[in-house]
Amino acid sequence: MSLSSAPRRRSTSGRAILLTAVTLAGALTLTACGDSGSGSKSAKSSGGGYVTGAGGISTVARAERVEAPKLDGETVDGGTLDTTTLKGKVVVLNVWGSWCPPCRAEAPYFAKVSKELADAGKDVAFVGINTRDNSKQSATSFEQNFGITYPSLYDPDGKLMLRFPKGTLNAQSIPSTIVLDKQGRIAARTLVAVNEEQLRKMIDPLLAEQ
């Protein structure tokens, strides 16, 4: 009995390792650098509790929002960050890579809007999620070149994206932008590069919520 059961245990362990590898590979496939076009769509229900409007911005009604996962770890600049400590503020999560042309196209808008909102004393926190950069040096150079002053979690393998529950507005491309309401719930998302107008359109309604 013991001799016949041992191979089965090894086989089960092998399958578990293979499934883990496939899951991580799938996450990296989803985070391939996307098209920078904004592609207008007519407003329609997605069937998943959210609505996607013109410009590719998806939003969720307040009553249907779900809690965002805890995103924590080391930042590009060597610090640490835990997004759950930011409740009480609108949180703008931007997934980016220094190698991604659409990310470079939208970076000046993130730098501008984040600075203006901070200077105005608005309850908004910007957090980058840097992914698929093999070194922090490339990510640091990107931030310096575009004047990005807010922190970015360093997530080279895309593992943080696996924390988002299935069926929610999660990051499925690079770049992706996800905005959380003041209660830490997922409220809006876009899977394309954004300009200043689109970015403010995602943030301003959440700031106005009481």
C-alpha positions as CSV (number, residue, x, y, z in Angstrom):
1,M,0.0,0.0,0.0
2,S,2.7,2.5,1.0
3,L,4.7,1.7,-2.2
4,S,1.8,2.3,-4.5
5,S,0.6,5.5,-2.8
6,A,4.0,7.3,-2.9
7,P,3.9,7.8,-6.7
8,R,0.4,9.2,-6.5
9,R,1.5,11.8,-3.9
10,R,4.4,12.9,-6.2
11,S,2.0,13.1,-9.1
12,T,-0.4,15.3,-7.2
13,S,2.5,17.6,-6.1
14,G,3.6,17.9,-9.7
15,R,0.2,18.8,-10.9
16,A,0.0,21.5,-8.2
17,I,3.3,23.0,-9.3
18,L,2.2,22.9,-13.0
19,L,-1.1,24.7,-12.2
20,T,0.7,27.4,-10.2
21,A,3.0,28.0,-13.2
22,V,0.1,28.1,-15.6
23,T,-1.7,30.6,-13.4
24,L,1.3,33.0,-13.2
25,A,1.9,32.7,-17.0
26,G,-1.8,33.5,-17.6
27,A,-1.4,36.7,-15.5
28,L,1.6,37.8,-17.5
29,T,-0.3,37.2,-20.7
30,L,-3.1,39.4,-19.6
31,T,-0.6,42.2,-18.8
32,A,0.8,42.4,-22.3
33,C,1.2,46.1,-23.4
34,G,-2.1,47.2,-24.9
35,D,-3.2,49.4,-27.7
36,S,-3.0,53.1,-26.8
37,G,-6.2,53.9,-28.7
38,S,-9.3,54.9,-26.7
39,G,-11.8,53.2,-29.0
40,S,-15.2,54.7,-28.3
41,K,-18.0,52.2,-27.3
42,S,-21.7,52.8,-26.8
43,A,-22.8,52.6,-23.2
44,K,-23.8,49.0,-22.4
45,S,-24.2,46.7,-19.4
46,S,-21.4,44.2,-19.1
47,G,-23.4,41.7,-17.2
48,G,-20.9,41.9,-14.3
49,G,-22.3,44.7,-12.3
50,Y,-20.6,47.4,-14.2
51,V,-21.2,49.6,-17.3
52,T,-18.7,50.5,-19.9
53,G,-19.2,53.9,-21.5
54,A,-17.7,55.8,-24.4
55,G,-13.9,55.9,-24.2
56,G,-13.7,52.5,-22.6
57,I,-14.2,53.6,-19.0
58,S,-16.2,51.1,-16.9
59,T,-18.0,52.2,-13.7
60,V,-19.8,50.5,-10.9
61,A,-22.9,51.8,-9.1
62,R,-22.2,52.4,-5.4
63,A,-24.4,49.6,-4.2
64,E,-22.6,47.0,-6.3
65,R,-19.0,47.9,-5.6
66,V,-16.8,45.2,-4.0
67,E,-13.8,45.6,-1.7
68,A,-10.4,45.9,-3.5
69,P,-7.7,43.5,-2.5
70,K,-4.9,44.4,-0.2
71,L,-1.9,45.5,-2.4
72,D,1.3,45.7,-0.5
73,G,5.0,45.3,-0.9
74,E,8.2,47.1,-1.8
75,T,8.1,50.2,-3.9
76,V,10.3,51.2,-6.8
77,D,12.2,53.7,-4.5
78,G,12.9,51.0,-1.9
79,G,10.1,51.9,0.5
80,T,7.0,49.9,1.4
81,L,3.3,50.5,0.8
82,D,0.0,49.0,1.8
83,T,-3.0,50.3,-0.1
84,T,-5.4,49.4,2.7
85,T,-4.0,52.3,4.8
86,L,-5.3,54.7,2.2
87,K,-9.0,54.3,3.0
88,G,-10.7,57.6,3.3
89,K,-9.2,58.8,0.1
90,V,-10.0,58.1,-3.6
91,V,-7.1,55.8,-4.7
92,V,-5.9,55.8,-8.3
93,L,-4.1,52.6,-9.2
94,N,-2.1,52.8,-12.5
95,V,-0.5,49.6,-13.8
96,W,2.5,50.5,-16.0
97,G,5.9,49.3,-17.4
98,S,8.8,51.5,-18.5
99,W,9.0,49.4,-21.7
100,C,5.3,50.2,-22.7
101,P,4.7,53.0,-25.3
102,P,1.1,53.7,-24.2
103,C,2.4,54.0,-20.6
104,R,4.8,56.6,-21.7
105,A,2.0,58.4,-23.6
106,E,-0.2,58.7,-20.5
107,A,2.5,59.3,-17.9
108,P,2.6,63.2,-18.3
109,Y,-1.2,63.3,-17.6
110,F,-0.7,61.2,-14.4
111,A,2.1,63.5,-13.3
112,K,0.1,66.6,-14.0
113,V,-3.2,65.5,-12.4
114,S,-1.7,64.0,-9.3
115,K,0.3,67.2,-8.6
116,E,-2.6,69.5,-9.2
117,L,-4.9,67.4,-7.0
118,A,-2.3,67.3,-4.2
119,D,-1.7,71.0,-4.4
120,A,-5.4,71.6,-4.1
121,G,-5.6,69.4,-1.0
122,K,-7.9,66.8,-2.5
123,D,-8.4,63.5,-0.8
124,V,-6.8,61.5,-3.6
125,A,-3.8,59.1,-3.5
126,F,-2.1,57.9,-6.6
127,V,-0.3,54.5,-6.6
128,G,1.6,53.0,-9.5
129,I,2.0,49.3,-10.0
130,N,5.2,48.7,-12.0
131,T,5.2,45.4,-13.7
132,R,7.4,43.3,-16.0
133,D,10.4,45.6,-15.5
134,N,13.5,43.4,-14.8
135,S,15.1,46.1,-12.7
136,K,14.1,49.0,-10.5
137,Q,16.6,51.2,-12.4
138,S,14.4,51.2,-15.5
139,A,11.4,52.0,-13.5
140,T,13.2,54.8,-11.5
141,S,14.4,56.4,-14.8
142,F,10.8,56.3,-16.1
143,E,9.5,58.1,-13.0
144,Q,12.2,60.7,-13.1
145,N,11.8,61.4,-16.8
146,F,8.1,62.0,-16.5
147,G,8.0,63.7,-13.1
148,I,6.1,61.0,-11.3
149,T,6.3,61.8,-7.6
150,Y,3.9,59.3,-6.1
151,P,5.0,55.8,-5.1
152,S,4.8,52.7,-7.3
153,L,4.7,49.1,-6.0
154,Y,7.4,47.0,-7.7
155,D,5.6,43.9,-9.1
156,P,7.8,42.4,-11.9
157,D,5.9,39.1,-12.1
158,G,2.4,40.6,-12.0
159,K,1.5,38.7,-8.8
160,L,-0.4,41.6,-7.3
161,M,-2.9,41.4,-10.2
162,L,-3.9,37.9,-9.1
163,R,-5.3,39.3,-5.9
164,F,-8.3,40.9,-7.6
165,P,-11.4,38.8,-7.4
166,K,-12.7,37.2,-10.6
167,G,-15.6,39.1,-12.1
168,T,-14.5,42.4,-10.8
169,L,-13.0,45.4,-12.6
170,N,-9.4,44.0,-12.5
171,A,-6.3,44.9,-14.5
172,Q,-6.2,42.9,-17.7
173,S,-3.7,44.9,-19.8
174,I,-0.8,47.3,-19.5
175,P,-1.6,50.1,-19.0
176,S,-4.7,49.7,-16.8
177,T,-6.1,52.2,-14.4
178,I,-8.4,51.3,-11.5
179,V,-9.9,53.8,-9.2
180,L,-11.2,53.0,-5.7
181,D,-13.7,55.0,-3.8
182,K,-13.1,56.4,-0.3
183,Q,-14.3,53.1,1.2
184,G,-11.6,51.1,-0.7
185,R,-14.1,49.6,-3.1
186,I,-13.5,49.2,-6.9
187,A,-15.4,51.9,-8.6
188,A,-14.0,52.5,-12.1
189,R,-11.5,51.0,-14.6
190,T,-10.0,51.6,-18.0
191,L,-7.8,49.2,-20.0
192,V,-6.3,51.8,-22.3
193,A,-4.0,54.8,-21.9
194,V,-5.8,57.8,-20.7
195,N,-5.6,61.6,-21.2
196,E,-6.2,64.3,-18.6
197,E,-9.9,64.6,-19.3
198,Q,-10.5,60.8,-19.0
199,L,-8.5,60.6,-15.8
200,R,-10.4,63.4,-14.2
201,K,-13.7,61.8,-15.4
202,M,-12.8,58.7,-13.4
203,I,-11.7,60.7,-10.2
204,D,-14.1,63.7,-9.9
205,P,-17.4,61.8,-9.4
206,L,-15.8,59.8,-6.6
207,L,-14.4,62.9,-4.9
208,A,-17.9,64.3,-4.9
209,E,-19.5,61.3,-3.2
210,Q,-20.4,61.8,0.5
